[in-house]
């Protein structure tokens, strides 16, 4: 997955470098979110035992918006959640 993410990022950077020659307006954006989760004494469905659970959720979004002509606009958004 890391190789795919690097390839996508490289493609976006290449597009951002090439598109200004043919597009009037190019915008690049993104979002990285991390969230820690802690569950104290989670009950198991098949047993009477309990346990503590903790993990980190991550989400990465990359956005590219381009206006190619006065009536042609393109918006691409990629997301990876774990």
C-alpha positions in Angstrom: 0.0 0.0 0.0 2.9 2.3 0.7 4.2 1.9 -2.9 0.7 2.8 -4.2 0.5 5.9 -2.1 3.9 7.1 -3.2 3.0 6.5 -6.8 -0.3 8.4 -6.5 1.5 11.3 -4.7 4.1 11.3 -7.5 1.4 11.4 -10.2 -0.3 14.3 -8.4 2.9 16.2 -8.2 3.6 15.6 -11.9 0.1 16.7 -12.8 0.5 19.8 -10.8 3.7 20.6 -12.6 2.3 19.8 -16.1 -1.3 21.1 -15.8 -0.4 24.8 -15.3 0.8 24.9 -18.9 -2.6 23.9 -20.1 -4.9 24.9 -17.3 -5.8 28.4 -16.0 -6.4 27.3 -12.4 -5.0 24.3 -10.5 -5.6 23.7 -6.8 -4.0 20.9 -4.8 -5.1 20.1 -1.3 -5.3 17.3 1.2 -6.0 16.2 4.7 -4.3 13.8 7.2 -6.3 12.7 10.2 -5.2 10.5 13.0 -7.4 9.4 15.9 -6.5 7.3 18.9 -9.2 4.8 20.1 -9.2 3.3 23.6 -11.9 0.9 24.8 -11.7 -0.2 28.5 -13.1 -3.6 29.4 -14.5 -4.6 26.1 -16.8 -7.6 26.4 -16.3 -10.5 24.0 -19.5 -11.8 22.4 -18.7 -15.5 22.8 -17.2 -15.4 26.3 -17.4 -13.6 29.6 -13.9 -12.3 29.4 -13.1 -8.6 29.0 -10.1 -6.9 27.6 -8.6 -3.5 26.9 -8.4 -2.4 23.2 -6.4 0.5 21.8 -5.5 1.4 18.2 -5.0 4.4 15.9 -7.2 5.2 12.9 -5.7 7.1 10.1 -7.2 8.8 7.0 -5.4 10.5 4.2 -7.1 12.5 1.4 -5.5 14.1 -1.6 -7.4 16.5 -3.8 -6.6 18.1 -7.2 -9.0 20.6 -8.9 -8.4 22.1 -12.3 -10.3 24.4 -14.6 -9.3 23.3 -18.1 -11.6 25.8 -20.0 -14.3 28.2 -19.0 -16.9 25.4 -19.0 -14.7 22.3 -18.2 -13.7 21.6 -14.6 -12.0 18.5 -13.1 -11.9 17.4 -9.5 -10.1 14.3 -8.3 -10.1 13.1 -4.7 -8.2 10.0 -3.4 -8.7 8.6 0.1 -7.0 5.9 2.1 -8.4 4.9 5.5 -6.9 2.4 8.0 
